[in-house]
Amino acid sequence: MSLSPKRALIVVDVQNEYVSGNLRIEYPDVQQSLVNIGRAMDAARAAGIPVVVVQHLAPETSPLFARGSLQAELHPLVADKHRDLLIEKSMASALTGTGLGAWLREHEIDTLSVVGYMTHNCDDSTVRQARHEGWNVELLHDAAGSVPYANALGAATAEEIHRVFTVVMHTGFAAVVSTAEWLAALEHGTALPADNIYLSNQRVVSGR
C-alpha cells in the first residue's frame, strides 16, 4: 500500500502585475484562476499542507515587478490568506537562488503542488527544476495562466501557449490536473500520476 503524498502548495507569483499591471494573464480567465488558487490555498490549510507563497521582484527601474511598486505586490487574494513561508525570487524558478529547496527537505516534502503564474515561465521552470531535483510535482492547470507573445519567431496566443506547455508538462514533469481533481486527491490522500513521453507520442502515431 503506497503512502499518501506529503505535499506542499507552491503559490507562484500571484501578484498585481498579472491582474491589473503590464503583464495581464489572458488564458485561462484570470478571475477564474484566482478563484481556484484561493480554493487550493484554503484546502491546503484545512488539510495541514504547508503553503509557500512566492513573490517575484525586479529592480526598481524594471517595467515589470519593480520592487516597491503596487504592481509587484501580492494580489490581495493571496496576501490575505494564511501562508507558512514567503519566498522572494528574481529568477524564473522558485528553487533558484532561494532557500525553498532546503525548507522543503527540512519539512520532508515529497510532492510539490504548483499554482500561479505564468504557466509557461515561472511555473514551468519551477516544475522542471523540482522534478530534476527529485520531487514529485503537480500543476493545477486552471489555477495557472499565460499571456500572448509576438517576437521575431512569430506569435502565439495565451491559449496556445498554456495548452502546449501543459500538454508537454504532463509527459513526465508533472501531473497536470484541474483544481477539482487535486481537491479530490487531497480528500482521499492519493497521488496524482503524470503521463509519459512514449505513450503521449504513441497515441498520435498509432492513430494515424
C-alpha positions, -999 to 999 in steps of 0.1 A, spaced: 0 0 0 16 33 -11 19 61 14 0 93 9 20 121 -7 35 147 17 26 178 -3 34 215 -1 14 240 -21 36 264 -40 18 296 -49 39 312 -77 39 350 -83 2 358 -78 9 395 -80 -10 426 -92 12 427 -123 -7 398 -138 -41 411 -130 -40 449 -134 -5 456 -144 17 454 -175 16 416 -180 -20 406 -177 -30 369 -178 -53 362 -207 -59 324 -206 -74 308 -186 -95 338 -174 -76 353 -146 -106 359 -124 -114 322 -125 -78 311 -119 -77 334 -89 -107 317 -75 -91 283 -80 -59 295 -64 -79 306 -34 -97 273 -32 -64 254 -33 -49 276 -6 -79 271 17 -80 234 11 -43 231 18 -46 249 51 -76 227 61 -56 196 52 -25 207 71 -5 211 39 22 238 41 15 268 18 45 285 3 39 319 -14 65 331 -39 69 367 -49 90 378 -80 108 411 -75 129 431 -100 150 463 -97 130 495 -91 136 506 -127 122 474 -142 90 477 -163 77 445 -146 76 436 -109 96 467 -98 105 464 -62 83 488 -41 56 492 -68 20 484 -64 21 460 -93 48 439 -76 27 434 -45 10 402 -39 -26 401 -51 -50 406 -22 -65 372 -26 -31 357 -18 -18 383 6 -48 380 29 -46 342 32 -26 320 55 9 311 44 37 291 61 66 306 41 71 336 19 99 333 -7 113 362 -27 128 353 -61 145 371 -90 148 341 -114 120 321 -131 123 291 -109 112 294 -73 141 269 -65 169 290 -80 187 314 -56 162 309 -28 160 288 3 130 269 -8 146 236 -16 163 234 18 130 243 35 111 216 16 137 190 25 137 201 61 99 195 62 103 162 44 80 173 15 79 148 -14 53 164 -37 51 200 -49 16 212 -59 21 243 -81 -4 271 -88 1 307 -100 17 325 -129 29 321 -156 22 286 -169 50 287 -195 76 306 -175 79 306 -137 55 276 -133 73 256 -159 107 265 -147 98 256 -111 82 223 -122 111 211 -142 137 220 -116 117 204 -89 113 172 -109 150 171 -118 158 175 -81 137 146 -71 103 158 -61 70 146 -75 52 176 -90 16 185 -97 3 216 -116 -32 228 -114 -39 239 -149 -70 260 -141 -52 278 -113 -24 290 -136 -23 312 -167 -5 326 -197 -1 357 -218 2 361 -256 36 367 -272 49 380 -305 86 383 -315 110 375 -344 99 339 -345 62 345 -347 32 349 -325 12 327 -301 -20 333 -282 -22 328 -245 -44 298 -250 -20 282 -274 9 287 -250 -9 275 -220 -23 244 -238 11 233 -253 31 239 -221 6 219 -201 5 190 -226 43 188 -226 45 192 -188 21 162 -183 45 139 -202 65 133 -170 75 166 -155 42 169 -135 8 155 -131 -13 183 -147 -48 183 -133 -78 205 -126 -83 221 -92 -113 198 -87 -92 167 -94 -65 180 -70 -90 186 -42 -104 151 -47 -69 137 -44 -64 156 -11 -96 143 3 -86 107 -5 -49 110 3 -39 98 -31 -11 106 -55 -18 120 -90 2 103 -118 18 121 -148 17 105 -182 50 98 -201 67 108 -234 63 74 -251 26 70 -246 19 106 -253 36 102 -287 22 67 -295 -14 78 -291 -8 101 -320 13 78 -341 -9 48 -337 -40 68 -346 -26 78 -380 
